Amino acid sequence: MIRLQDSREIRISSSEKEDMERLIQLFMKMFLIGFDELEMSERQETVSLFGEKVSQGIESFSRRLTILEEKVQSLEN
């Protein structure tokens, strides 16, 4: 769990935390030596983890947008 300055909490599962830590490790390694110098398995893992994070972000945005649309609908009625 992460507590933000405005007292909101973000709950992160242990697997999500491990994935994010691994992605950061791979990004740091990629930054230091370059993507082309990573082993093929590390390249694949980097792309896969990054894709998962982007997908989760899109799903979260879509969910929030749906909630906003529902609230606007209820206000209009």
Summary of the structure (lengths in Angstrom):
residues: 77
radius of gyration: 17.7
end to end distance: 37.4
largest distance: 58.4
contacts: 155
relative contact order: 0.08
helix: 78%
strand: 5%
